[in-house]
Amino acid sequence: MTENGDGARPGNRSPATVANDARAPKGPSLDRKMCKEFNNALKLQQAARNAAGDSPYQPRPPSLPNKWKGKKMPEENVRARKLRSSQESLSDPVGSSTDSLKELGSPTSESSVAPPGVFRKRGSSLSDCEGSPTAEPPSDCPELRLRSSRVRLSPVQSRSAPLPALRHNFMSAALKATNRIDKDCSDYCARRSDERLLLHRNLSESDAGSDSLSVTSMRSTSSVLSPIKPQEVRNRSFLEGGGLGSGALLGVEELQRYFPDRRLGVYVVTWNMQGEKGLPSNLDDLLLPTDSEFAQDFYIIGVQEGCPDRREWETRLQESLGPHYVMLYGASHGVLYLSAFIRRDLIWFCSEVEHATVTTRIISQIKTKGAVAVAFTFFGTSFLFITSHFTSGDAKVYERILDYNKIVEALALPKGLPDTNPYRSTSSDVTTRFDQVFWFGDFNFRLGHERASVDTIIKSTSGDHMDALMEHDQLSKEMKDGSIFKGFREAGIHFLPTYKFDIGSDVYDTSAKQRTPSYTDRILFRTRYADDIHVLKYASCSSIKTSDHRPVIGIYHVKLKAGRDTIPLGAGQFDRSLYLEGIKRRISRELKMREAMKNQSSVCAIS
């Protein structure tokens, strides 16, 4: 190939070249004098550019077609032109990107003459150049007639001048064109942003089973999963984490992603059901009170003197909590039931669940009094939940203290789970071997005062001030003396005594025994580190009246810490059959409600 672009001899003419010559017009030919003048003009122009220090490698901005000179080209044409030029540059097997910089004519000068048919204007397509009148070579010029119809550019010749900077090389135009995508796709970016905001809004509105911190965690992960590099996958082990837990399933990154403020919502319920077969028609008031803005991450429900059909009770719980929650574990000890529900998307961060039971009866076969406990680790925080039923009787304070001591010594937990802080653990107290402990149940501690006096105090109390009643509370007195529940705390009580009511009413015991109203149902908590548990709510559920006890609920925020994957993970296990049955009943209930509303509206329309 010559410097002027002559690369084809008469014997090597391609079919495309022959076809192109056949399509050439048959007008009058130019004489050789015109060819010589044309070549001389090119040489003069090249010499003038070299004298001015103009480098052939210097990129120049593409010129707009003559049709749009001085006007603004429509956005659609610009995009189509970019796409077409890109396709041609990719499909051109002959041309070179480096060769395309060597232009022989100034793109902005109209007086300068360019070799027709050889070089096309930058920014225009090959088909435009071939279809234009200036692309037709003179018929009498043998040098131009031998050129191929495809653009053939001469190779870049070595020069003594230094090469241009990287930003001025042959890739600069392509990079600039690529950067324009930001402007072209501005509407797409805005639409994606609106879609994410709408998704987050839908999550916060539709997911009734999530608290504030969990909604925050869902907003950060639900729309698009975080990308993972192959090297991270190679180094990352979900079953055997590193020493610091960095990059592990229970490590800092995952904890920060799901719980940015390191706070977990825990909902605790204790209720003495009095062994009634009939369950409340609706448990929403018990589990999903209307005065709570968000549902919580954990739901731990402890029952004393539970209904005969434990499976039916758990199914009703699943039906009320809905598809956002699954039962992580369920344990029992006679008529003591303990059910642990967790948000469905958090089960991967739980360890295997362990449970243990203790009976406080002299005859161990009688399992009406005692305790049942479940323990597991969530991320790097170990939890212990205990529900118990102590000895009854107004004056049997000492027996209840003995029940407590037997339980803390006999509960054999943890079994296979590692102790997160063995330096603070003691072998004689199970509650010292876990980070966060919740102990709840029917402790049977009474108000040490006469019934008439207690009734008078209840009538005289205004609002939620129960200090006059708590002065006679047996449990508060024993805890201050340090004889029971060492290290435990209780939120302030601002509700009426939960025992003993006439079933189905708000009237305290009117039977012959005339039992004194008391705070027998309590929720206590203990933490290894100060201020790790924050109380949000502590109240009774007065709308459930199927028992002589009122249920007591507590809502807490618990601080979490990162962990290691060396613990035995639960691998997402939960009670699947219970989940399916609960959801099936929930759907049936919704359909019945809709049908009833439809029939009611039809009756109103007819009337």
C-alpha positions in Angstrom: 0.0 0.0 0.0 1.4 3.4 -1.0 1.4 6.5 1.1 -1.5 7.9 -0.9 -3.7 4.9 -0.3 -3.0 3.0 -3.6 -3.0 -0.6 -2.5 -4.5 -2.5 -5.5 -3.0 -3.6 -8.7 -5.0 -4.2 -11.9 -4.5 -7.9 -11.5 -5.8 -8.0 -7.9 -9.0 -6.2 -8.3 -11.7 -7.4 -5.9 -15.3 -8.1 -7.1 -16.5 -5.2 -5.0 -14.1 -2.9 -6.9 -15.3 -4.2 -10.3 -18.9 -3.7 -9.3 -18.1 -0.2 -8.0 -16.4 0.7 -11.3 -19.4 -0.6 -13.2 -21.7 1.6 -11.3 -19.4 4.7 -12.0 -21.1 7.4 -14.3 -20.1 7.5 -17.9 -19.6 11.3 -18.1 -16.7 13.1 -19.7 -13.3 12.0 -18.3 -10.8 14.3 -16.7 -7.5 14.9 -18.4 -4.2 14.1 -16.8 -3.5 17.7 -16.2 -6.3 17.8 -13.6 -4.8 14.8 -11.9 -1.4 16.4 -11.7 -2.9 19.6 -10.3 -4.9 17.5 -7.8 -1.7 15.7 -6.6 0.2 19.0 -6.4 -2.5 20.5 -4.2 -2.3 17.6 -1.9 1.5 17.9 -1.5 1.2 21.7 -0.9 -1.4 21.1 1.7 0.7 18.5 3.5 3.8 20.7 3.4 1.8 23.6 4.9 0.5 21.4 7.7 4.1 20.1 8.5 5.4 23.7 8.5 2.7 24.7 11.0 3.6 21.8 13.4 0.3 20.1 13.0 0.6 16.4 13.9 -1.4 13.9 11.9 -2.0 12.0 15.1 -3.9 14.9 16.7 -7.6 14.0 16.8 -10.1 16.5 15.6 -13.7 16.8 16.5 -16.1 15.3 13.9 -17.9 17.7 11.7 -21.6 17.6 11.4 -23.2 16.9 8.0 -23.8 20.0 5.8 -27.5 19.6 6.4 -27.1 20.4 10.1 -24.3 23.0 9.9 -25.2 25.8 12.3 -28.1 23.9 13.6 -28.7 21.5 16.5 -28.8 17.9 15.3 -31.8 15.9 16.7 -30.9 13.6 19.6 -32.3 10.6 17.7 -29.9 11.2 14.7 -26.9 11.6 16.9 -27.6 8.3 18.7 -28.3 6.5 15.4 -25.1 7.9 13.9 -23.0 6.8 16.8 -24.4 3.3 16.7 -23.9 3.0 12.9 -20.3 4.2 13.1 -19.6 1.8 15.9 -21.0 -1.1 14.0 -19.0 -0.2 10.9 -15.8 0.1 12.8 -16.4 -3.3 14.4 -17.3 -5.0 11.1 -14.5 -3.4 9.0 -11.7 -6.1 8.7 -9.4 -3.9 6.6 -9.4 -0.5 8.2 -7.4 0.3 11.3 -8.3 2.6 14.1 -4.8 4.1 14.0 -5.0 4.6 10.3 -8.2 6.5 10.5 -6.4 9.5 12.2 -4.4 10.2 9.1 -6.6 12.6 7.3 -5.5 14.6 4.3 -8.1 17.4 4.4 -9.1 19.9 7.0 -12.7 19.1 8.2 -13.6 22.7 8.7 -12.1 24.3 5.5 -14.3 24.4 2.5 -11.6 25.7 0.2 -9.2 22.8 0.8 -9.5 19.9 -1.7 -9.7 16.4 -0.4 -9.1 13.2 -2.5 -12.5 12.1 -3.5 -13.5 8.5 -2.6 -10.5 7.9 -0.4 -11.2 9.4 3.0 -14.6 10.0 4.5 -15.5 12.6 7.0 -15.2 11.5 10.6 -18.6 10.9 12.1 -20.2 9.9 8.8 -20.8 6.3 7.6 -19.0 4.5 4.8 -22.3 4.1 2.9 -22.8 7.9 3.0 -19.3 8.5 1.5 -19.8 5.9 -1.2 -23.2 7.3 -2.1 -22.1 11.0 -2.3 -21.2 12.5 -5.7 -17.7 13.5 -4.4 -17.0 9.8 -3.8 -16.9 9.1 -7.5 -13.3 9.0 -8.9 -12.4 10.7 -12.2 -12.8 8.1 -14.9 -9.6 9.2 -16.8 -7.3 9.1 -13.7 -5.8 5.6 -13.8 -4.4 5.9 -10.2 -7.8 6.7 -8.7 -9.6 4.1 -10.8 -7.4 1.3 -9.4 -8.4 2.1 -5.9 -10.8 -0.3 -4.0 -14.3 0.8 -3.2 -13.6 0.0 0.5 -11.6 2.5 2.4 -7.9 1.5 2.5 -5.7 3.8 4.6 -1.9 3.8 4.6 -0.1 2.6 7.7 1.1 5.0 10.2 4.7 6.0 9.4 7.2 6.4 12.2 8.0 10.0 13.0 10.7 11.7 15.0 8.1 13.8 16.9 7.0 12.4 20.2 3.7 10.5 20.3 0.7 12.4 21.7 -0.5 11.9 25.3 -2.8 9.0 26.1 -5.8 11.1 26.3 -5.2 12.2 22.6 -4.6 8.7 21.2 -6.9 6.9 18.9 -9.1 5.5 21.8 -10.0 9.0 23.0 -12.9 9.4 20.6 -14.4 6.0 21.6 -14.0 6.8 25.2 -15.7 10.1 24.8 -18.5 8.5 23.0 -18.8 5.9 25.8 -18.9 8.6 28.4 -21.9 10.2 26.6 -23.9 7.2 27.8 -24.4 9.0 31.1 -26.3 11.8 29.4 -28.2 9.5 27.0 -29.3 7.2 29.9 -30.1 10.0 32.4 -33.8 9.1 32.0 -33.0 5.5 32.7 -31.1 6.2 35.8 -33.9 8.4 37.1 -36.4 5.7 36.3 -34.3 3.1 38.2 -34.1 5.4 41.2 -37.8 5.9 41.2 -38.3 2.1 41.0 -36.1 1.5 44.0 -37.8 4.2 46.0 -41.2 2.6 45.1 -39.9 -0.8 46.1 -38.7 0.4 49.4 -42.0 2.1 50.0 -43.9 -1.0 49.2 -41.7 -3.1 51.5 -42.3 -0.7 54.4 -46.0 -0.6 53.8 -46.8 -4.2 53.0 -44.4 -5.9 55.4 -46.3 -5.6 58.6 -44.0 -8.1 60.2 -40.9 -5.9 60.4 -39.6 -3.4 62.8 -37.8 -0.2 62.0 -34.3 -1.7 62.1 -35.4 -4.6 60.0 -37.1 -2.4 57.4 -33.8 -0.5 57.1 -31.9 -3.7 56.6 -34.4 -4.9 54.0 -34.1 -1.6 52.1 -30.4 -2.1 51.7 -30.6 -5.6 50.2 -34.0 -6.5 48.8 -33.8 -4.7 45.4 -30.4 -5.8 44.1 -28.1 -8.3 45.8 -24.5 -7.1 46.4 -22.1 -8.4 43.8 -19.5 -10.9 44.9 -16.1 -11.2 43.3 -14.8 -14.7 42.4 -11.9 -14.3 44.7 -14.3 -13.5 47.6 -16.1 -16.7 46.8 -12.9 -18.7 46.9 -11.9 -17.2 50.3 -15.3 -17.3 51.8 -16.5 -20.3 53.8 -20.0 -20.3 55.3 -19.3 -23.3 57.5 -15.8 -22.7 58.8 -15.3 -19.0 59.2 -12.0 -17.2 59.8 -10.6 -16.3 63.2 -12.0 -12.8 63.1 -15.2 -13.7 61.2 -14.4 -11.2 58.5 -16.4 -12.0 55.3 -18.2 -14.9 57.0 -21.9 -15.5 57.1 -22.0 -14.3 60.7 -19.3 -11.7 60.3 -19.3 -8.0 60.5 -20.3 -7.4 56.8 -23.5 -9.4 57.0 -24.4 -8.0 60.4 -23.9 -4.5 59.1 -26.0 -5.2 56.0 -29.0 -6.6 57.9 -28.7 -4.6 61.2 -26.9 -1.3 60.6 -27.6 -0.2 64.2 -26.9 -3.6 65.7 -30.4 -3.8 67.3 -32.7 -6.8 67.2 -36.4 -6.6 68.0 -37.6 -9.3 70.4 -41.3 -9.8 71.3 -41.9 -12.0 74.5 -45.2 -13.3 75.6 -46.1 -15.2 78.7 -49.6 -16.6 79.4 -51.2 -19.1 81.8 -53.9 -20.6 79.7 -55.5 -22.5 82.6 -55.7 -25.6 80.4 -58.7 -24.4 78.5 -59.5 -26.3 75.3 -61.0 -23.2 73.7 -58.5 -20.8 72.2 -59.2 -17.2 71.4 -60.8 -16.6 68.1 -58.1 -14.1 67.2 -54.6 -13.8 68.5 -53.8 -10.5 66.7 -54.2 -8.5 69.8 -51.7 -10.7 71.6 -49.0 -10.8 68.9 -49.7 -7.7 66.8 -51.0 -4.9 69.0 -52.3 -1.9 67.1 -50.3 0.6 69.2 -46.9 -0.9 67.9 -45.6 0.7 64.8 -43.6 -2.3 63.7 -43.6 -6.0 64.3 -40.4 -7.5 65.7 -37.7 -10.0 64.5 -38.2 -12.6 67.2 -41.5 -13.8 68.7 -41.0 -16.0 71.8 -44.2 -17.3 73.3 -44.2 -19.2 76.6 -47.4 -20.9 77.9 -48.2 -22.4 81.3 -51.0 -24.9 81.7 -51.3 -25.0 78.0 -54.2 -26.3 76.0 -54.3 -30.1 75.4 -53.5 -29.8 71.7 -50.1 -28.2 71.5 -49.9 -28.5 67.7 -53.2 -26.6 67.3 -51.8 -23.8 69.5 -48.6 -23.5 67.4 -50.6 -23.6 64.2 -52.7 -20.7 65.5 -49.6 -18.8 66.2 -48.3 -19.4 62.7 -51.6 -18.3 61.2 -51.5 -15.0 63.1 -47.9 -14.2 62.3 -48.3 -15.0 58.6 -45.8 -15.8 55.9 -43.2 -13.4 57.2 -42.3 -15.7 60.1 -41.4 -19.3 60.6 -41.2 -21.4 63.8 -37.5 -21.9 64.5 -38.1 -24.3 67.3 -40.8 -25.6 69.6 -40.3 -27.3 73.0 -42.5 -28.5 75.8 -42.4 -30.0 79.3 -45.8 -31.4 80.1 -48.2 -28.5 79.8 -45.4 -25.9 79.6 -45.0 -24.8 75.9 -42.2 -22.6 74.4 -42.4 -21.5 70.8 -39.7 -19.5 69.0 -40.7 -17.7 65.8 -38.3 -15.7 63.7 -38.4 -13.7 60.6 -38.1 -15.9 57.5 -35.1 -14.1 56.0 -33.1 -14.3 59.2 -33.0 -18.0 59.8 -29.6 -18.3 58.0 -27.9 -16.5 60.8 -29.1 -18.8 63.6 -27.2 -21.7 65.0 -28.7 -25.0 65.9 -31.3 -24.7 68.6 -30.9 -26.6 71.9 -33.5 -27.1 74.6 -33.6 -28.5 78.1 -36.3 -29.1 80.8 -36.5 -29.3 84.6 -39.3 -30.4 86.8 -39.7 -29.0 90.3 -42.3 -31.5 91.5 -41.3 -34.1 94.0 -42.7 -36.7 91.6 -40.9 -36.1 88.3 -43.7 -37.7 86.2 -46.0 -34.8 87.1 -45.0 -32.0 84.7 -47.2 -29.1 85.7 -44.5 -27.2 87.5 -40.9 -26.6 86.3 -39.2 -25.0 83.4 -38.4 -25.4 79.7 -35.7 -23.5 77.9 -34.3 -23.0 74.4 -30.9 -21.7 73.5 -29.3 -20.6 70.2 -26.8 -18.2 68.8 -27.8 -15.4 66.4 -24.8 -13.9 64.6 -22.3 -13.7 67.6 -24.9 -13.2 70.4 -26.1 -16.1 72.4 -29.7 -16.2 73.7 -31.4 -18.2 76.4 -35.2 -18.1 76.8 -36.8 -19.8 79.8 -40.5 -20.1 80.7 -41.4 -21.6 84.0 -44.2 -22.2 86.5 -43.4 -22.0 90.2 -45.1 -23.3 93.2 -48.5 -21.7 93.9 -49.8 -20.4 97.2 -49.8 -17.0 98.9 -47.3 -17.8 101.6 -45.0 -20.2 99.7 -42.3 -17.7 98.9 -39.5 -20.0 100.1 -40.7 -22.9 97.9 -40.7 -20.6 94.9 -37.1 -19.6 95.7 -36.2 -23.3 95.8 -37.8 -23.8 92.4 -35.6 -21.0 91.0 -32.4 -22.4 92.5 -33.2 -25.9 91.1 -33.8 -24.6 87.6 -30.7 -22.5 87.3 -28.5 -25.4 88.5 -30.3 -28.3 86.6 -30.7 -26.7 83.1 -28.0 -28.4 81.1 -27.3 -25.7 78.5 -25.5 -25.1 76.3 -24.8 -28.6 75.0 -22.9 -28.2 71.7 -23.0 -24.4 71.3 -19.8 -22.6 72.2 -19.9 -20.2 75.2 -19.3 -16.7 73.8 -17.6 -15.5 77.0 -16.5 -18.4 79.2 -14.7 -16.0 81.6 -18.1 -14.8 82.8 -19.7 -18.2 83.1 -20.3 -20.2 86.2 -21.2 -23.9 86.4 -23.9 -23.4 89.1 -26.0 -20.8 87.1 -27.1 -21.4 83.6 -28.1 -17.8 83.1 -24.4 -16.7 83.3 -23.5 -18.8 80.3 -25.4 -16.7 77.7 -25.2 -13.1 76.5 -28.9 -12.3 76.6 -31.3 -14.1 78.9 -35.1 -13.7 79.1 -37.0 -15.5 81.9 -40.7 -15.3 81.9 -43.7 -17.2 83.2 -46.1 -17.7 86.0 -43.8 -17.1 89.0 -46.8 -17.1 91.4 -45.5 -14.3 93.6 -48.4 -12.5 95.2 -49.2 -9.1 96.7 -48.6 -9.6 100.4 -51.7 -7.7 101.5 -55.3 -8.4 102.3 -57.8 -8.6 99.5 -59.9 -5.7 100.7 -56.9 -3.4 100.9 -55.7 -4.4 97.5 -59.1 -3.7 96.0 -59.1 -0.3 97.6 -55.7 0.5 96.2 -56.7 -0.6 92.7 -59.8 1.6 92.8 -57.8 4.6 94.0 -55.0 4.2 91.4 -55.1 6.8 88.6 -53.6 6.1 85.2 -50.7 3.8 85.1 -49.1 4.5 88.5 -48.9 1.2 90.3 -46.3 2.1 93.0 -48.8 1.7 95.8 -49.4 -1.9 94.7 -45.7 -2.7 94.0 -44.8 -1.9 97.6 -46.5 -5.2 98.5 -45.1 -7.3 95.7 -43.2 -10.4 97.0 -41.0 -10.8 93.9 -39.7 -7.2 94.0 -38.8 -7.6 97.6 -37.0 -10.9 97.1 -35.1 -9.5 94.1 -33.9 -6.5 96.2 -32.7 -8.9 98.9 -30.7 -10.8 96.3 -32.3 -14.2 97.1 -33.7 -14.8 93.6 -33.1 -13.8 90.0 -29.6 -12.5 90.7 -28.6 -10.1 88.0 -32.0 -9.8 86.4 -34.0 -6.7 85.8 -37.6 -5.9 85.1 -39.3 -3.0 83.3 -41.5 -0.7 85.3 -45.0 -2.1 85.8 -47.8 0.2 84.6 -50.7 -2.2 84.3 -53.2 -3.8 86.7 -52.6 -7.2 88.3 -53.0 -10.0 85.8 -54.4 -12.6 88.3 -57.0 -13.7 89.2 -60.0 -12.9 87.0 -63.4 -14.5 86.5 -63.2 -16.1 83.1 -64.7 -13.9 80.4 -64.8 -10.7 82.5 -62.7 -8.0 84.0 -63.8 -8.7 87.5 -61.2 -10.2 89.9 -62.0 -13.5 91.7 -65.4 -13.7 93.1 -65.3 -17.3 94.1 -65.3 -18.5 97.7 -61.4 -18.4 97.9 -61.4 -14.6 97.1 -57.8 -14.7 95.9 -55.9 -11.5 96.1 -55.2 -9.8 92.8 -51.4 -10.2 92.1 -48.7 -9.8 89.5 -48.0 -13.5 89.0 -47.1 -13.3 85.3 -43.7 -11.5 84.8 -41.0 -11.1 82.2 -37.4 -10.6 83.5 -34.2 -10.2 81.5 -30.5 -10.3 82.1 -27.5 -9.2 79.9 -23.8 -9.7 80.2 -23.0 -6.2 79.1 -24.6 -3.0 80.4 -27.4 -1.4 78.3 -27.5 -4.2 75.8 -31.3 -4.6 76.3 -33.6 -1.6 75.8 -37.3 -1.9 76.9 -39.8 -0.6 74.4 -43.0 -1.9 76.0 -44.2 -3.9 79.0 -47.9 -4.4 79.3 -50.8 -6.9 79.7 -53.2 -7.9 77.0 -56.6 -7.2 78.6 -58.7 -8.2 75.5 -58.0 -11.9 75.9 -60.3 -13.2 78.6 -60.4 -17.0 78.1 -58.3 -17.7 81.2 -58.1 -16.4 84.8 -54.7 -14.9 83.9 -54.1 -12.0 81.5 -51.2 -12.4 79.1 -48.2 -10.2 79.6 -46.1 -9.0 76.7 -42.7 -7.3 76.5 -41.0 -5.7 73.5 -37.2 -5.2 73.6 -34.3 -4.1 71.5 -31.3 -6.3 71.9 -27.8 -5.3 70.9 -26.0 -7.8 68.5 -22.4 -8.5 67.9 -20.7 -10.3 65.0 -19.8 -13.9 65.2 -17.8 -16.7 63.7 -19.0 -19.5 61.3 -17.3 -22.1 63.5 -20.6 -22.6 65.4 -23.0 -25.3 64.4 -25.3 -23.5 62.0 -29.0 -24.3 61.7 -28.7 -24.1 57.9 -32.2 -22.5 57.6 -34.1 -25.3 59.2 -37.7 -24.6 60.5 -41.0 -26.4 60.8 -42.1 -26.5 57.2 -45.3 -28.4 57.8 -46.5 -26.0 60.4 -45.7 -23.1 58.1 -47.8 -24.5 55.3 -50.7 -25.3 57.5 -50.7 -21.9 59.1 -50.6 -20.1 55.7 -53.3 -22.3 54.4 -55.6 -21.4 57.3 -54.7 -17.8 56.9 -55.7 -17.8 53.2 -59.0 -19.6 54.0 -59.8 -17.0 56.7 -59.1 -14.1 54.3 -61.4 -15.7 51.7 -64.2 -16.2 54.2 -63.9 -12.5 55.3 -64.0 -11.3 51.7 -67.0 -13.5 51.0 -68.8 -12.2 54.1 -68.1 -8.6 53.1 -69.3 -9.3 49.6 -72.6 -10.8 50.9 -73.1 -7.9 53.3 -72.6 -5.4 50.5 -75.1 -7.3 48.4 -77.7 -7.2 51.1 -77.3 -3.5 51.6 -77.7 -2.9 47.9 -80.9 -4.9 47.7 -82.4 -3.2 50.8 
